[in-house]
Amino acid sequence: MNLQETLSKQVKEAVVAIYNVALESVEFQATRKEFAGDITVVVFPMLRFVKGNPVQIGEQIGEYLVKHVEEVEGFNVVKGFLNIEIYDQYYLNLFKMIQANQNYGFRPIDDNGKAIMVEYSSPNTNKPLHLGHIRNVILGYSVSEILKASGKKVYKTQIINDRGIHICKSMLAWKRYGDGETPESTGLKGDKLVGNYYVKFDQEYKKEIQDLKASGQSEEEAKKNAPIFLEAQEMLRQWEAGDPEVVALWEKMNGWVYDGFDVTYKNIGVDFDTLYYESQTYLLGKEFVSEGLKSGVFFKKEDGSVWCDLTDEGLDEKIVLRSDGTAVYMTQDIGTAIQRVKDYPDVGGMVYTVGNEQEYHFQVLFLIIKKLGFDWAENLYHLSYGMVDLPSGKMKSREGTVVDADDLVTEMAQTAEEISEELGKLDGYSESEKQALYKTIGLGALKYFILKVDPRKRILFDPKESIDFQGNTGPFIQYTYARIQSILRKADAELTSVDLSNFKLHTKERELMKQLELFPEVIQNAANNYSPALIANYTYDLVKEFNSFYQNVSILGAETSQEKYFRVQLSSVVANVIKSAFSLLGIQVPERM
């Protein structure tokens, strides 16, 4: 039980003892800097239950707490605010507990509880990963790590969209214009090579459209009748029919893309526990449509198509099977979700990391699965996120104007190099050490910039703005961590353990301890809200508090051995929490900067 939970229980007991009234909850806030105290009880909400003067009520509750709660040393009341002062020993005991626990804030994974499957990335195999995918994978990976830290068992997964007209476009363009090119012969990553042919298809398609329009067809007619487009459609039909030559080409080109994706994921620092492929799941779901028809969840229209009527829930009618018996994406998603629970029977919920343009799709999906009678449908969540824009504007993959994920990671490292050299921070580093550090700073800047923002908000991403050694940025926090490591290296040789009995805390030490105490609660809140932004901004607040401490008290030049020992060890604890928090964001921290 943390301090706030202890005080909440005791305040409720005080109100029962003094006024014979039961409070539903107790409202707390941080004590304002100008008043003595460590935590403040807000009395005003109690006036609905307890009649009287708020100052007098605060005084009576404060007197009760001093008598009955050993952590409470004193109190003062300002208007309707009861400011509670906590004994130093409480924070010293907390410090010892944190110091002894390398995984402070992390709950052990409950292997007997229900697992959560988190889906992220889920790319198409006709192009490399781009900036939009970066927000997706960084967000999905971080939410997975936060859920694990909160005590949940997590499976990280993706469904790779490896079938359909998009990959046939790349395949056809390579077959027509590729002249046998391979990743090995060109020196290109496989996903980039295949992406080039997707762009090539679009270029040739546009030429054919213009030719058909010149011969008198409308734009709409030209788009449907362009020979290259008709040939791509025929290739898709051949793939679905299992044509050996088409399937062999599909396997070869998708293999190139998978290899390319693996390199990108490794570069970004994300991974997966399990993979699903649309080529293996696109026929799933039909059996559940049949069952749903029998149970009345679905209905059939005159043309033979099958629908779900969601108008009572404020939505519309949704098709789940076409009149020719073929499935739609919704059918496939229903089947895939159910298949995942079959594959992993301990899964009790799923998180889908998908852009906000698909919000309606997931509303419908979750509702249909619930109607089909699956109890785990209550624990399905769409981790909806906004677009990422660049100062230069929107990206279009088929025109080849996307910001490639690999290129962006490289650019971030180069920007980190330029700024680090301007600041002259890396004297004495070897060239390989510098390059590794630039990548750590660049990737940390990118991830932090994206994750510090509420996932639902749209982001304008500016690489230079993200790599700033001041302000709410990844490099600022990394630099503070490295500064603490420098302090610890200097202190290491001469520091000996001392008894902290009767040690009096400096105000700045106390403020830092209060910030550290919040970490376990922040992890739980971030998990409950699927929000890495809570972790990112907590870490920034912790670092600001440490820098205020660093500027206001002497650490290595402390007057007494007690002060020096405590301040060095407190710095070490702060560094460990920064490292733990950043690990939840998928960000590394450098030992030197």
C-alpha positions as CSV (number, residue, x, y, z in Angstrom):
1,M,0.0,0.0,0.0
2,N,1.5,3.4,-1.0
3,L,1.3,6.6,1.0
4,Q,-1.8,7.9,-0.8
5,E,-3.7,4.6,-0.3
6,T,-2.7,4.6,3.4
7,L,-3.8,8.1,3.9
8,S,-7.1,7.6,2.0
9,K,-8.0,4.7,4.2
10,Q,-7.1,6.7,7.4
11,V,-9.0,9.9,6.3
12,K,-12.1,7.8,5.6
13,E,-11.7,6.2,9.1
14,A,-11.2,9.7,10.6
15,V,-14.5,11.0,9.0
16,V,-16.4,7.9,10.3
17,A,-14.9,8.4,13.8
18,I,-15.5,12.1,14.0
19,Y,-18.7,12.6,12.0
20,N,-20.1,9.1,11.6
21,V,-20.1,9.5,7.8
22,A,-18.7,7.2,5.1
23,L,-16.8,8.9,2.3
24,E,-16.7,7.2,-1.1
25,S,-13.3,8.7,-2.0
26,V,-10.7,11.1,-0.9
27,E,-9.2,13.7,-3.2
28,F,-5.5,14.4,-3.0
29,Q,-3.2,16.9,-4.8
30,A,0.5,17.9,-4.6
31,T,1.1,20.5,-1.8
32,R,1.8,23.9,-3.2
33,K,5.4,25.0,-2.9
34,E,4.6,28.0,-0.7
35,F,3.1,25.8,2.1
36,A,4.7,23.2,4.3
37,G,3.6,19.6,3.5
38,D,4.2,16.7,1.3
39,I,0.6,15.8,0.2
40,T,-2.6,17.7,0.4
41,V,-6.2,16.4,1.2
42,V,-8.8,18.6,-0.5
43,V,-11.6,19.1,2.0
44,F,-14.2,20.8,-0.2
45,P,-15.6,17.6,-1.8
46,M,-16.3,16.3,1.7
47,L,-18.8,19.1,2.3
48,R,-21.5,17.1,0.4
49,F,-21.3,14.6,3.2
50,V,-20.0,16.5,6.2
51,K,-21.6,19.8,7.2
52,G,-19.3,22.4,8.7
53,N,-16.5,24.8,8.2
54,P,-13.8,23.4,5.9
55,V,-10.9,24.7,8.0
56,Q,-12.3,23.2,11.1
57,I,-13.0,19.9,9.3
58,G,-9.4,19.9,8.0
59,E,-8.0,20.6,11.6
60,Q,-10.0,17.7,13.1
61,I,-8.9,15.2,10.4
62,G,-5.3,16.4,10.7
63,E,-5.3,15.8,14.5
64,Y,-6.7,12.3,13.9
65,L,-4.0,11.5,11.4
66,V,-1.2,12.7,13.7
67,K,-2.5,10.4,16.4
68,H,-3.2,7.3,14.2
69,V,-0.8,7.3,11.3
70,E,2.9,6.8,12.1
71,E,4.0,8.4,8.8
72,V,2.3,11.7,9.6
73,E,4.5,14.2,11.4
74,G,2.3,17.3,11.3
75,F,-0.2,19.2,9.3
76,N,-1.5,22.7,8.5
77,V,-4.8,23.8,7.0
78,V,-5.1,26.6,4.4
79,K,-8.7,27.3,3.6
80,G,-10.1,24.0,2.5
81,F,-6.7,22.3,2.0
82,L,-5.2,19.9,4.6
83,N,-1.4,19.9,4.0
84,I,0.1,16.8,5.5
85,E,3.8,16.6,6.6
86,I,5.4,13.2,6.4
87,Y,8.3,11.9,8.6
88,D,11.7,11.8,6.9
89,Q,12.0,8.1,7.9
90,Y,9.1,7.2,5.6
91,Y,11.0,8.5,2.6
92,L,14.3,6.9,3.9
93,N,12.5,3.5,4.2
94,L,11.0,4.1,0.7
95,F,14.5,4.8,-0.6
96,K,15.9,1.6,0.9
97,M,13.1,-0.4,-0.7
98,I,13.7,1.2,-4.2
99,Q,17.5,0.8,-3.8
100,A,17.1,-2.9,-3.1
101,N,14.7,-3.5,-6.1
102,Q,16.3,-3.3,-9.5
103,N,12.8,-3.8,-11.1
104,Y,11.2,-1.1,-9.0
105,G,7.7,-0.3,-10.3
106,F,7.4,-3.5,-12.4
107,R,5.0,-6.2,-11.2
108,P,5.8,-9.8,-11.7
109,I,4.0,-11.3,-14.7
110,D,0.9,-13.2,-13.7
111,D,1.3,-16.5,-15.6
112,N,-2.0,-17.7,-14.3
113,G,-3.9,-14.7,-15.5
114,K,-5.3,-14.0,-19.0
115,A,-2.8,-12.8,-21.6
116,I,-3.2,-9.8,-24.0
117,M,-2.2,-10.0,-27.6
118,V,-0.9,-6.7,-29.1
119,E,-1.0,-6.4,-32.8
120,Y,1.2,-3.7,-34.5
121,S,3.0,-2.9,-37.8
122,S,0.9,-5.2,-40.1
123,P,2.5,-3.9,-43.3
124,N,1.7,-4.6,-47.0
125,T,4.4,-6.6,-48.8
126,N,4.6,-4.3,-51.8
127,K,6.7,-1.6,-50.3
128,P,9.2,-0.8,-47.4
129,L,8.1,0.4,-44.0
130,H,7.7,4.2,-43.9
131,L,7.2,7.0,-41.3
132,G,3.5,6.0,-40.6
133,H,4.7,2.5,-39.8
134,I,7.3,3.9,-37.5
135,R,4.6,5.5,-35.2
136,N,2.7,2.3,-35.4
137,V,5.5,-0.1,-34.4
138,I,7.0,2.2,-31.8
139,L,3.6,2.7,-30.2
140,G,2.6,-1.0,-30.3
141,Y,6.0,-2.2,-29.0
142,S,5.9,0.3,-26.1
143,V,2.3,-0.5,-25.1
144,S,3.4,-4.2,-25.1
145,E,6.3,-3.5,-22.8
146,I,4.2,-1.3,-20.5
147,L,1.5,-4.0,-20.2
148,K,4.2,-6.5,-19.3
149,A,5.6,-4.2,-16.6
150,S,2.1,-3.9,-15.2
151,G,2.0,-7.7,-14.6
152,K,0.3,-8.9,-17.8
153,K,1.4,-11.7,-20.0
154,V,1.7,-10.3,-23.5
155,Y,2.0,-11.7,-27.0
156,K,3.4,-9.3,-29.6
157,T,2.1,-10.1,-33.1
158,Q,1.5,-8.7,-36.6
159,I,-0.6,-9.8,-39.6
160,I,1.4,-9.3,-42.8
161,N,-0.8,-8.3,-45.7
162,D,0.9,-10.5,-48.3
163,R,-1.9,-11.0,-50.8
164,G,-4.2,-8.9,-52.9
165,I,-3.9,-6.6,-55.9
166,H,-1.1,-4.5,-54.3
167,I,1.5,-7.3,-54.4
168,C,0.3,-8.4,-57.8
169,K,1.1,-4.9,-59.1
170,S,4.7,-5.2,-57.9
171,M,5.0,-8.7,-59.2
172,L,3.7,-7.8,-62.7
173,A,6.0,-4.8,-63.0
174,W,9.0,-6.9,-61.9
175,K,8.0,-9.6,-64.4
176,R,7.7,-7.0,-67.2
177,Y,10.6,-4.7,-66.5
178,G,12.8,-6.4,-63.9
179,D,15.1,-8.3,-66.2
180,G,15.8,-10.8,-63.4
181,E,16.9,-8.2,-60.8
182,T,17.4,-9.4,-57.2
183,P,18.4,-7.8,-53.9
184,E,21.8,-9.4,-54.4
185,S,22.3,-8.2,-57.9
186,T,21.2,-4.6,-57.1
187,G,22.5,-4.3,-53.5
188,L,19.1,-3.1,-52.5
189,K,17.1,-4.4,-49.5
190,G,14.4,-6.7,-50.8
191,D,11.5,-4.5,-49.6
192,K,13.0,-1.5,-51.3
193,L,13.4,-3.4,-54.6
194,V,9.8,-4.6,-54.5
195,G,8.7,-1.1,-53.6
196,N,10.4,0.3,-56.7
197,Y,8.4,-2.0,-58.9
198,Y,5.2,-0.9,-57.1
199,V,6.1,2.7,-58.1
200,K,7.0,1.5,-61.7
201,F,3.6,-0.1,-62.0
202,D,1.9,3.2,-61.1
203,Q,4.0,5.1,-63.6
204,E,3.1,2.7,-66.5
205,Y,-0.6,2.5,-65.4
206,K,-0.8,6.3,-65.6
207,K,0.7,6.3,-69.1
208,E,-1.9,3.8,-70.2
209,I,-4.7,5.8,-68.7
210,Q,-3.6,8.9,-70.6
211,D,-3.5,6.9,-73.9
212,L,-7.0,5.5,-73.3
213,K,-8.3,8.9,-72.5
214,A,-6.7,10.3,-75.7
215,S,-8.6,7.6,-77.6
216,G,-11.9,8.8,-76.2
217,Q,-12.5,6.9,-72.9
218,S,-13.5,8.7,-69.7
219,E,-11.1,8.7,-66.8
220,E,-13.2,6.1,-65.0
221,E,-13.3,3.8,-68.0
222,A,-9.6,4.3,-68.7
223,K,-8.7,3.2,-65.1
224,K,-10.8,0.1,-65.4
225,N,-9.6,-0.8,-68.9
226,A,-5.9,-0.1,-68.7
227,P,-4.2,-3.4,-69.9
228,I,-1.6,-3.4,-67.1
229,F,-4.4,-3.1,-64.5
230,L,-6.4,-5.9,-66.1
231,E,-3.3,-8.1,-66.2
232,A,-2.7,-7.5,-62.5
233,Q,-6.3,-8.5,-61.7
234,E,-5.8,-11.7,-63.8
235,M,-2.6,-12.4,-61.9
236,L,-4.5,-12.1,-58.6
237,R,-7.1,-14.6,-59.9
238,Q,-4.3,-17.0,-60.9
239,W,-2.8,-16.7,-57.4
240,E,-6.1,-17.5,-55.8
241,A,-6.5,-20.5,-58.1
242,G,-3.0,-21.7,-57.1
243,D,-1.2,-21.2,-60.4
244,P,2.3,-22.7,-59.8
245,E,4.2,-20.0,-61.7
246,V,2.4,-17.1,-60.1
247,V,2.6,-18.6,-56.6
248,A,6.4,-19.2,-57.1
249,L,6.9,-15.6,-58.1
250,W,4.7,-14.4,-55.1
251,E,6.8,-16.6,-52.7
252,K,10.1,-15.3,-54.1
253,M,9.2,-11.6,-54.0
254,N,7.5,-11.8,-50.6
255,G,10.6,-13.6,-49.3
256,W,12.7,-10.6,-50.3
257,V,10.3,-8.2,-48.5
258,Y,10.2,-10.3,-45.3
259,D,14.0,-10.2,-45.2
260,G,14.0,-6.4,-45.7
261,F,11.3,-6.0,-42.9
262,D,13.4,-8.0,-40.5
263,V,16.4,-5.6,-41.0
264,T,14.2,-2.6,-40.4
265,Y,12.6,-4.0,-37.3
266,K,16.1,-4.8,-35.9
267,N,17.2,-1.2,-36.7
268,I,14.2,0.3,-34.9
269,G,14.6,-2.1,-32.0
270,V,11.2,-3.9,-32.0
271,D,10.3,-7.6,-32.2
272,F,7.3,-10.0,-32.4
273,D,6.5,-13.2,-30.7
274,T,4.2,-14.5,-33.4
275,L,3.3,-13.7,-37.0
276,Y,0.1,-14.1,-39.0
277,Y,-0.1,-13.9,-42.8
278,E,-3.2,-12.7,-44.7
279,S,-2.5,-15.4,-47.3
280,Q,-3.3,-17.9,-44.6
281,T,-6.2,-16.0,-42.9
282,Y,-8.2,-14.5,-45.7
283,L,-10.5,-17.5,-45.9
284,L,-11.1,-17.5,-42.1
285,G,-14.4,-16.3,-40.7
286,K,-16.9,-17.9,-43.2
287,E,-17.8,-20.7,-40.7
288,F,-18.7,-18.1,-38.1
289,V,-20.9,-16.3,-40.7
290,S,-22.8,-19.6,-41.1
291,E,-23.2,-20.0,-37.4
292,G,-24.2,-16.4,-37.0
293,L,-26.9,-16.9,-39.7
294,K,-28.4,-19.8,-37.7
295,S,-28.4,-17.8,-34.4
296,G,-29.8,-14.7,-35.9
297,V,-26.7,-12.5,-35.5
298,F,-26.6,-12.1,-39.3
299,F,-29.3,-12.0,-42.0
300,K,-29.3,-12.7,-45.7
301,K,-30.5,-10.3,-48.4
302,E,-32.3,-11.2,-51.6
303,D,-29.1,-11.3,-53.6
304,G,-27.6,-13.8,-51.2
305,S,-25.2,-11.4,-49.5
306,V,-25.0,-11.7,-45.7
307,W,-25.2,-8.7,-43.3
308,C,-25.2,-7.7,-39.7
309,D,-27.8,-5.2,-38.6
310,L,-26.2,-2.8,-36.0
311,T,-28.7,0.0,-36.2
312,D,-29.9,-0.6,-32.7
313,E,-26.4,0.1,-31.5
314,G,-26.3,3.4,-33.4
315,L,-24.3,2.0,-36.3
316,D,-25.5,0.8,-39.7
317,E,-25.8,-2.5,-41.6
318,K,-22.5,-4.2,-42.3
319,I,-21.8,-6.8,-45.0
320,V,-19.9,-9.9,-43.9
321,L,-20.2,-12.0,-47.1
322,R,-20.7,-10.9,-50.7
323,S,-23.5,-12.4,-52.9
324,D,-20.9,-14.6,-54.7
325,G,-19.9,-16.1,-51.3
326,T,-16.5,-14.3,-51.1
327,A,-15.4,-12.8,-47.8
328,V,-14.8,-9.1,-47.0
329,Y,-12.1,-7.7,-44.7
330,M,-14.5,-7.8,-41.8
331,T,-15.1,-11.5,-42.2
332,Q,-11.4,-12.1,-42.3
333,D,-10.8,-10.0,-39.1
334,I,-13.5,-11.9,-37.3
335,G,-12.0,-15.2,-38.2
336,T,-8.4,-14.1,-37.4
337,A,-9.4,-12.9,-33.9
338,I,-11.1,-16.2,-33.1
339,Q,-8.2,-18.1,-34.6
340,R,-5.7,-16.3,-32.3
341,V,-7.6,-17.4,-29.2
342,K,-7.6,-20.9,-30.6
343,D,-3.9,-20.7,-31.1
344,Y,-3.3,-19.1,-27.7
345,P,-6.1,-20.2,-25.3
346,D,-4.8,-18.0,-22.5
347,V,-5.5,-14.8,-24.5
348,G,-8.3,-12.9,-22.9
349,G,-8.0,-9.6,-24.8
350,M,-6.4,-8.0,-27.8
351,V,-5.0,-4.5,-28.7
352,Y,-5.1,-3.5,-32.3
353,T,-2.6,-0.7,-33.1
354,V,-4.1,0.8,-36.2
355,G,-4.6,4.4,-37.5
356,N,-7.6,6.4,-36.6
357,E,-9.1,6.2,-40.1
358,Q,-10.2,2.6,-39.1
359,E,-12.1,3.5,-35.9
360,Y,-15.5,2.6,-37.4
361,H,-14.2,-0.7,-38.6
362,F,-13.1,-1.7,-35.2
363,Q,-16.3,-0.5,-33.5
364,V,-18.1,-2.9,-35.9
365,L,-15.6,-5.7,-35.5
366,F,-15.8,-5.7,-31.7
367,L,-19.5,-5.5,-31.6
368,I,-20.0,-8.4,-34.1
369,I,-17.6,-10.7,-32.1
370,K,-19.5,-9.8,-28.9
371,K,-22.8,-10.7,-30.6
372,L,-21.3,-14.0,-31.7
373,G,-21.0,-14.8,-28.0
374,F,-17.2,-14.6,-27.3
375,D,-16.7,-13.2,-23.7
376,W,-13.2,-12.0,-24.5
377,A,-14.8,-9.5,-26.9
378,E,-15.2,-7.2,-23.8
379,N,-11.4,-6.9,-23.8
380,L,-10.8,-5.8,-27.3
381,Y,-9.2,-2.4,-27.8
382,H,-8.4,-0.3,-30.8
383,L,-5.2,1.6,-30.1
384,S,-6.1,4.4,-32.4
385,Y,-3.4,6.9,-33.4
386,G,-3.2,10.0,-35.5
387,M,-1.2,10.6,-38.7
388,V,2.5,11.7,-38.7
389,D,3.1,14.7,-40.9
390,L,6.5,16.2,-42.0
391,P,7.1,19.9,-42.6
392,S,7.3,18.9,-46.3
393,G,3.7,17.5,-46.3
394,K,1.9,14.2,-46.9
395,M,3.5,11.0,-48.3
396,K,2.2,8.9,-51.2
397,S,3.8,5.4,-51.5
398,R,2.7,4.6,-55.0
399,E,4.3,7.8,-56.2
400,G,7.5,7.0,-54.3
401,T,7.2,10.1,-52.1
402,V,7.1,8.2,-48.7
403,V,9.7,8.8,-46.0
404,D,11.4,5.4,-45.8
405,A,11.8,4.1,-42.3
406,D,15.4,3.0,-42.8
407,D,16.3,6.4,-44.3
408,L,14.7,8.2,-41.4
409,V,16.6,6.2,-38.8
410,T,19.9,7.0,-40.7
411,E,18.9,10.7,-41.0
412,M,18.2,10.8,-37.2
413,A,21.7,9.4,-36.5
414,Q,23.3,12.0,-38.9
415,T,21.3,14.8,-37.3
416,A,22.5,13.6,-33.8
417,E,26.1,13.6,-35.2
418,E,25.8,17.2,-36.5
419,I,24.4,18.5,-33.2
420,S,26.8,16.6,-31.0
421,E,29.8,17.8,-32.9
422,E,28.5,21.4,-32.7
423,L,28.2,21.1,-28.9
424,G,31.7,19.4,-28.7
425,K,30.5,16.7,-26.3
426,L,32.3,13.6,-27.5
427,D,36.0,14.2,-26.9
428,G,37.9,10.9,-26.3
429,Y,35.4,8.7,-28.2
430,S,36.6,6.2,-30.8
431,E,34.8,6.5,-34.2
432,S,32.8,3.2,-33.6
433,E,31.8,4.5,-30.2
434,K,30.6,7.8,-31.7
435,Q,28.6,6.0,-34.5
436,A,26.9,3.8,-31.9
437,L,26.1,6.8,-29.7
438,Y,24.7,8.8,-32.7
439,K,22.3,6.0,-33.4
440,T,21.2,5.7,-29.8
441,I,20.6,9.4,-29.6
442,G,18.9,9.6,-33.0
443,L,16.6,6.7,-32.4
444,G,15.9,7.9,-28.8
445,A,14.9,11.3,-30.1
446,L,12.6,9.8,-32.7
447,K,10.9,7.4,-30.4
448,Y,10.5,10.0,-27.5
449,F,9.2,12.7,-29.8
450,I,6.4,10.3,-31.1
451,L,5.6,8.6,-27.7
452,K,5.4,11.8,-25.5
453,V,2.3,12.8,-27.5
454,D,-1.1,11.3,-26.7
455,P,-1.5,8.5,-29.4
456,R,-4.8,10.0,-30.7
457,K,-3.2,13.3,-31.6
458,R,-1.7,14.0,-35.1
459,I,2.0,14.8,-35.0
460,L,4.1,17.2,-37.1
461,F,7.5,15.5,-36.9
462,D,10.6,17.7,-37.2
463,P,13.9,15.6,-36.9
464,K,16.0,18.7,-35.8
465,E,13.5,19.8,-33.2
466,S,13.4,16.2,-31.7
467,I,17.2,16.2,-31.2
468,D,17.6,19.0,-28.8
469,F,19.7,18.6,-25.6
470,Q,17.3,21.0,-23.8
471,G,13.6,20.7,-23.1
472,N,11.2,17.8,-23.3
473,T,13.2,15.6,-25.6
474,G,14.8,12.1,-25.6
475,P,18.4,13.4,-25.8
476,F,17.8,15.8,-22.8
477,I,16.8,12.8,-20.7
478,Q,19.6,10.6,-22.1
479,Y,22.1,13.3,-21.3
480,T,20.9,13.5,-17.7
481,Y,21.3,9.8,-17.3
482,A,24.8,10.0,-18.7
483,R,25.6,12.9,-16.3
484,I,24.5,10.7,-13.3
485,Q,26.7,7.9,-14.6
486,S,29.6,10.3,-14.6
487,I,28.8,11.2,-10.9
488,L,28.7,7.6,-10.0
489,R,32.1,6.8,-11.7
490,K,33.7,9.7,-9.7
491,A,32.2,8.6,-6.4
492,D,32.7,4.9,-6.8
493,A,36.3,4.6,-5.5
494,E,35.8,6.6,-2.3
495,L,32.2,5.9,-1.3
496,T,31.5,3.7,1.8
497,S,28.2,2.7,3.2
498,V,27.0,4.8,6.2
499,D,24.1,4.6,8.7
500,L,21.2,6.8,7.7
501,S,19.4,6.7,11.0
502,N,18.2,10.2,12.1
503,F,19.3,11.6,8.7
504,K,17.4,14.8,7.9
505,L,16.3,15.2,4.3
506,H,17.0,18.3,2.3
507,T,13.8,19.7,0.6
508,K,15.2,18.8,-2.8
509,E,15.9,15.2,-1.7
510,R,12.4,15.0,-0.4
511,E,10.9,16.3,-3.7
512,L,12.9,13.8,-5.7
513,M,11.8,10.9,-3.4
514,K,8.1,12.0,-3.9
515,Q,8.6,11.8,-7.7
516,L,10.2,8.4,-7.5
517,E,7.3,7.1,-5.3
518,L,4.9,7.8,-8.2
519,F,6.6,5.4,-10.7
520,P,4.7,2.2,-10.0
521,E,1.4,4.1,-10.2
522,V,2.4,5.7,-13.5
523,I,3.1,2.3,-15.0
524,Q,-0.3,1.0,-14.0
525,N,-2.0,4.1,-15.3
526,A,-0.1,3.9,-18.6
527,A,-1.1,0.3,-19.0
528,N,-4.8,1.0,-18.1
529,N,-4.8,3.8,-20.7
530,Y,-2.6,2.2,-23.3
531,S,-0.5,5.4,-23.2
532,P,3.3,5.5,-23.4
533,A,2.9,9.4,-23.2
534,L,2.3,9.0,-19.4
535,I,5.7,7.2,-19.0
536,A,7.5,9.7,-21.3
537,N,6.2,12.7,-19.5
538,Y,6.8,11.2,-16.0
539,T,10.4,10.6,-17.0
540,Y,10.8,14.2,-18.1
541,D,9.3,15.4,-14.8
542,L,11.7,13.1,-12.9
543,V,14.7,14.4,-14.8
544,K,13.6,18.0,-14.2
545,E,13.4,17.3,-10.5
546,F,16.8,15.6,-10.5
547,N,18.4,18.6,-12.3
548,S,16.9,21.0,-9.7
549,F,18.3,18.8,-7.0
550,Y,21.7,18.7,-8.8
551,Q,21.8,22.5,-9.1
552,N,20.7,23.2,-5.5
553,V,22.7,20.7,-3.4
554,S,26.3,19.5,-3.6
555,I,26.6,15.8,-4.3
556,L,30.3,14.8,-4.3
557,G,31.2,17.9,-2.2
558,A,28.6,17.3,0.5
559,E,29.5,18.4,4.0
560,T,29.0,15.0,5.8
561,S,29.6,11.4,4.8
562,Q,25.9,10.8,5.4
563,E,24.9,13.5,2.9
564,K,27.4,12.3,0.3
565,Y,26.4,8.7,0.6
566,F,22.7,9.4,0.4
567,R,23.0,11.8,-2.5
568,V,25.1,9.5,-4.6
569,Q,22.8,6.6,-3.9
570,L,19.8,8.7,-4.6
571,S,21.3,9.7,-7.9
572,S,21.9,6.0,-8.7
573,V,18.3,5.2,-7.9
574,V,17.1,8.0,-10.2
575,A,19.3,6.7,-13.0
576,N,17.8,3.2,-12.6
577,V,14.3,4.5,-12.9
578,I,15.1,6.6,-15.9
579,K,16.6,3.5,-17.5
580,S,13.6,1.4,-16.6
581,A,11.1,4.0,-17.8
582,F,13.0,4.4,-21.1
583,S,13.1,0.6,-21.6
584,L,9.3,0.8,-21.6
585,L,9.5,3.2,-24.5
586,G,12.1,1.0,-26.3
587,I,14.8,3.7,-25.8
588,Q,18.4,2.9,-24.8
589,V,20.4,5.2,-22.4
590,P,24.1,5.8,-23.0
591,E,26.6,5.5,-20.2
592,R,28.5,8.5,-21.5
593,M,27.6,11.4,-23.7
